[in-house]
Structure formats: structure tokens, C-alpha cells
Amino acid sequence: MAEVDELVQPGSPSAALGAPTVIDLDVDFDALSVEVGDFDGDANLDLLVMGIGSDGAVADAILLGDGDGAFSAPFDPGLVTCSAYPVVGRLTNDDRDDVVVAVCPGGLDIFESGPTGLASQWDAWPEDVSYPVVSTLIADVEGDGDQDLVRLRPAADEQVQVFQSRDGRDFWTVSGSTVAEPAFTSFEPQRIALANLDGQPPLDLLLTDIDYDVARMIGTPTIEYVQPLELGVDLRPWNTYAQDLDGDGLDDVIVTSRTDRALQVHLSTGAGLSSLPVHPLGGFTPWDAAFGDFDGDGTLDLAATSEDSRRLRIEYGDGSGGLENPTTIGLAVPAVRIHSRDFDNDGAPDLLAGTLSNGTVTLLRSSTAAFQRS
């Protein structure tokens, strides 16, 4: 492991950021993605790295975490997929995270993790048809304590499908909703997110068309999505996130834009959304973002990566939904994926940046006071 020399841009709110630690993945393929989960059930966070091998096939490796911010040597968990971009979450009824992968020519497969981190296909997954899948996520949609699977298919009947878990044993029902309506003739979403916009279960749906707009649909008691409404965002969207920035118990909607190098926050009011002005990012082109209380003031902050810059950018929350006092942190190479999780089990969120182009990830541990304001 090594440390990056360049740390904080002058004028940031802290002049004493701890040094990011570079972790060599030591994999024999070109890494394209990194996801985080507990794949062996020891309550320590592990890494799943996927990419393309020299033979052109998708390759994968798991690095088990020791709970102190370090990771073991990589091993092949046994995933079989045609995509290097998995989705990780706890679908089965054990204490290990599972992996959802795309299969060819279409559809999904689910691999459940074993006690050593090795994976095997989950035979409870009911999928038996081939259909392209645009976006997938895992979340507790109806608030019953187990994780469900949500997927977005290209324009079709039941375009949004929710597979409701039955205590992690299997899926007891599948509900579907169609996005295409007369008002949505030009709306073709590529990404989905879930949010608590009205304080009522189930979670509501956010859809992002990266060439057009962001829309929301309200979840019904039958786990269907209705009342589509375009938000009319004031920038060209790239990613959409749901986080409670103002601490009122409702998720707010954060839309980032690579084209505009900016973001926009839409605050939930319970009856709708109230848009804040577009927030410029100082020429920074956001690729991915993660959220956590990085300065210990009780409000959420935002950390973002850019594939065009060897920096992370941190924007601190002001408690009312706004973001302020940006800090930039130097990296050896640009990062794409970013995760905000507690890798060293000290109760505070750390940051893991996917500096994958040089075969590494970069860990910034909050325990080193890396995010404490002076």
C-alpha cells in the first residue's frame, strides 16, 4: 500500500486531511467496477472487483476485509456473467451479501455467497426468460425488513418489476408497472432509484433519462408505481440519488450533471418536491457520488468522483438541504465508483474510491481525522 502525495486544495475547510491509502488489488484482469459487501458473513466489509481478462471474458475477484481497513489477497468467487457491473445486496436469509449479475442474451442471475465468500447460483430465483435489463437495485421496498429486487426493462409491459422477498427464502410475488404513458412519449429512463418521498410505505420510484429529465412515480400498497411526473430539472441529468439532506425524515432528490458540471437538490415537502437553485461544482465533472456525515456535525455531506480529474470533491451539508465549503482531495489517477461505508468498524463513514485504471482502490479512513474540519 502507498499514500498519495497531493491532498487538499488550498482554501478548503480543513488543512489537515489524512492521507488517502492506495490498495493494490493484485488482480490479473483489467478492473472496471468495485462493489462493497460482507460476502463471508464475518461483519467486516469486503470488495468485489470485476473486469475483463486477457481472453476478453468477464473476470471477478473478492478481497475479504479484516475490519481494520485492510484486505486479503484476491480470489475468484465463481460468478458467471457477461457484464462486469454487478449489483450487491442481501437477498437470501443469511448474514452474507449476494450478487446480481446480467446474463446473455438477457435477464438476470443471482449468486448467493457462502461462508468463505465463494458463490453459487441461487435456485430460488424464478427467472426463466431472456429480456434485456437496463437497471437493477436491491432495497426493502415495502418496509417489511427483507430486501427486494427491482429492475427496469426497456419500454415494455411491466417495464418496472418488483420481486418481493419472502423472508429471504424466495420471492412470493412480482408486481409490474409501466412507465410509458402519453405524457412520457419522449421519456426513456436508463437508471432507477428508490426514495421515501411522502413518509408512507412503499418506497417511491425515481427514473432518470440522461438525455432529458428525471421523473418520480408514487408507490402504492400493491407495490405498483403510478402518477408519473417529470421534475423538470434545470440541468441535463447524469445520476439521481435519494438522501435526507435536511434531516426531516424524508428523502430529498439530488441530481448530478456531467454536462453542466453541477448538481441540483430537490427537497421533499411530503406533498411534493421543492427545487433549490443549480449548484455549480467548480468545473468538476461528477461521475459517481456517495453520502455520509464526514465532518461529524450530524448532517449528510456529498463526496463525488470524476473520470476526468485526479481528485475527489467533498461538499458539506448545511443542514437545510444545501451544500457548501467544497474540499478536493488528490488521487493518483481518476476514480469512477465511490462508496461511503465503515471499513474499519469505528462507527464513522470512510470513503473508498475506485481508482481502477491503475489496478487499485483508494481508502480514506475517517479514523485518521481525514474529514474533520479544523
N, C-alpha and C positions, 0 to 999 in steps of 0.2 A: 504494500500500500504506500501511496505517496500523497503529498499535500500540494495544493495549487498555490502559487505564489501570490497572484493578484486577487485581492479580496473585495474591498469595499470602495465604491466610487466616492470621491470627496463630496461632502455636503449631505451624506446620508445621516439618519438619526442615530446611528451607532458607529463609533470609531474603533470598536473592539470586537468585531465579529470573529468567532473561532474559525480556524482553517478548515475548509472542506477536505474530506478524506477520500481519495480516489481508490476504488476497489477494483482490482483486476479480475475480470470474470473467468479468464482462463478457459474459454470455450473454443472449440475448433470449427466454428462457423461464424458467418457474419451476423451479428446480433442486430435485430430490428425492433424488438419490443422487450420490455421488462414489466412484470406484474408482481404483486406482493400478496402473500397469503401464508397461513400456517398449514403446510402440507403434510406434516408428520404428527400434528396434534400435541406438541410439547409446549404450546402457548408462546413460542418465540416466532417472530416473523421471518419468512423465507422468501427467496426470489425465484421466480420462474422467468427464464430468458428464452426467447425463441428467435429464429432467424433462418437463414438459407445456407446450406452446406455446399461444399465444393462440387457435389453431384447435382446441384440445383433443387434438391428436395428440402422440405421444411425440417429443421432440426430444433431440438429443445434441450434444456438443462435446468435442473433445480440446484440451488445453493442453499443449504439449510442454515438458518441463523442460530447463533449461540445465545441470543438475548442480551448481548453487550455491544451490538453494532458490528460484529464480525460474522463471516460466513464460511462454511465448509467448502471443500473442493466440489466442483460441479459433477452431477451425474445425470444420465438420461432417464427420465421418469417413465418413458414408454408411451408418450402421446402419439396418436396417428391423426394427421390433419393435412389439409392443403393450404392452410393460412397460418402465418406467423404472428397473428394478432388474436390471442385468446381472451376470454372473459373469466375472471376468477371470483368465486363466492362459495358459500356454504349451503349446498343443496341437499346433501344426504344427512341422515340423522346421526352424525358423529361430530367429533371436535376437530375435524380437518376440513380444509377448503378444497373445493373441487374445481375442475377446469372445463369450460365450454369451448368447443372448437368448431370451426367450419369444416364441412366435408364436401367433396366434389362428386357430382356436378352441382349440388345444392343441399341445403339443410344443415343441421347441427348434430353434434355428438357430445356426450357428457362423459368425462372421465372422473371417477372417484379416487381420492387419494388414500393410500394405505398407511400403516403405522411407520413405515420407513420413508414415505414420500413417493414411492412407486405408484403408478396409476393404472387403473383397469377400467374398461368400459362399464358404465352403469346400466345394468339391464332393465332398470325401471323407466328409462327414458322411452317414451312411446313413439318417437318419430319414426315414420316408415315411408316418407315421401321425400322426393328431391325438389326443393324450391329455394331460389336464391334468398338469402337473408342479408339485409342491409345493416342492421344494428341490433345488438343484444345487450341486455343488462340483467343483473340479479339484484332483487330487493324484496323486502317484506311489503308487498303491495297493500294487503288488506289489514295489516297490523295484528296478525294473529300469532306472531312470534317465530314463524319459519319463513324461509326465503323462497321467493317465487322467481320464475324466469319470464322475462318479457322480451319479445323480439319484434322487429319491424321488417316487413317484407316489402318488395316493390309494389306499386299500385296494384291492388287485387282485393277481392272479397276477404274480409278479416285481415286487413293489412297489418294491424297491431294485434298480436296474440299474447295472452297472459296464461301461462301454465301455473295453476295454483297448487302449491305443495300440500301434501297430506302428511304433516309431521315429519317431513324429510324421508318418507318411505317411498313415495312415488307422487304422481300428480293426479289429484282427484277430479279435476275438471279443466277445460280450456275454454276461455272466453275470447271473443274477437270483436274488433271494431274497425270500421272503415274510415280512413281519413278523407278520401276523395268525395267531395260534395260540390255543388255548383259554385260556391264561393271560393273553393280551393282548386279551381281548374288549373292554375299555374303553380301550385304548391307541391313540390316533390321532396319530402324530407329525406335526409341522409343520416340523421342522428336522433336519438331519443334520450330523454332524461325523465326522472320522476321527481315530483315535488309535493310537499304539503302546502298548498296554496290557500285552503279555506278552513283548515283546522278539523276537517272531517275525513274519516277513512272512506274509501281507499285513497292512496296517493293519486295525484293528478299527473297528467302527461304533458311533457314539453317536446315539441318536434322542431328540428332545425333544418331548414333548406338553406344551404350555404351560399346559394346564388340569389336568395330572395328575402326571407324573413324567418321569424320564429313564431310558432303558434302554440296555444295551450288548449287542452281538452280536459274536461272535468270528469273525474272518476265517479261512477255510480255504484250503488250497493251490489249490483250484479257483476261488478268488475268489468264494465264496458265504459268506453270513453265517448263523450258527447259534447255538444255545444262548441265546436271548433271556432277559435277566434285568433286571428293574426294579431300579434302585438304591435306591428308597425314600428320595429326598432329603427333607430336613427343611424345605423351603420350596417355594413354588409357582414352578416354573422359568420363565424367560424365554429365556435363551440358555445354551448349553453350549459350553465351549471345552476344547481339549486342549493342555496345555503342560507341560513338565518343570519344575515349580517347585522340586523338591528336588535336582535335578542327578544323579539316579541312572540316567539314560538311558532311563527310561520316562515316557510322558506321564501326567500327572495330569489329573483332570477338574474343571473349575471351572464351577459352575452359578450364574448370577446370577438374581436375582428382583426384578422391579419391584414386585410386590405386597408383599413383605416388606422391601424396601429393604435387601437383604442379599445375601451370596453364601455358597457352601459349597464347600470343596475336598475332593475325594476322591482320596487318594494311591494310586497304583498300587503294588502289592506284588509283581507278577509272577504271583501266583496269584489276585489279586482286587483289590478296592479297599477302602481304609480311610478312613472318613469323619471329617473334622475337624468341630468344632462350627461352627454357623452363625456367620458373621462379619458383624455389622451394619455398615452403611455410613453411619451418622450422619444418617439422613433423606434421603440421596441416592438417587434412583430411577434405576438403571442402564438405559441403552438399548443401548449397544454398548460393547465393551471391546477393548483391544489390549495386547500384551505386549512387553516389551523390558527390557534392563538399563539403566535410565535414570539410575542413580546410580553406575555403574561398579564395583560391588562383586562382579560375577561371578554374580549371581543375578537371575532374572527378576522384574520388577515389573509391576503392572497399572495401566493408565490407562482410565478409563471416562467416557462422556458420559451426559448426561441431557437428554431433551427438555423437562424441567420446570425446569431450572436453568441459569443462565448461568455454569456452571463445569465444568471438568474435575476429576476426582478421581484422584489417584495413590496407590496402595497399594504400599509397598515390600516385596519378598520378604525373608523372614528366613533363607532357605537351606534350611529344613526343610519347606517347603510352606505355612508360614503367611504372613500379610500384616500389615503394621504401619505405624505412623507416617504416617497419611494426610496428603496435601497437596492443597489445592484451588487451582485457577488460574482467574482470572476471564476470561470471554469477553464479546464484545459482545452475542451472542444465544446461546440454547441450541444445542448441536450434537447431531447424531444419529450419523452414521457417524464412526469414528475409525480411523486407520491408523498403525502403527508401522513406519516404513521409513527408510532412509538417503537423504534427499533431496539432501544436499549432498556426498555421497561422501567423508565424513571417517571412515567406519568405525564411527560410533556411530548408534544409532537416534534419529530425530526423530519428532515426532508431528504428524499432520495431522488436524484436527478439521473435520467438515463443518458449518460454521455457515451452512447453505444458505438459511435463511429470509430473510437479507438479501443473498443473491447472492454470498456469499463462502465461502472456506475459511480456516482459521487454522492457521498453521505455527509450531510450537515447535521450534527447532533446538537440538540438543544441543551444537553447537559454540559456542553462546553461554553455555554452562555452565548452561543452563536446568534441568537435572535433577541438578546436582551438590550433594550435601549439604555444608553448612558444618560 
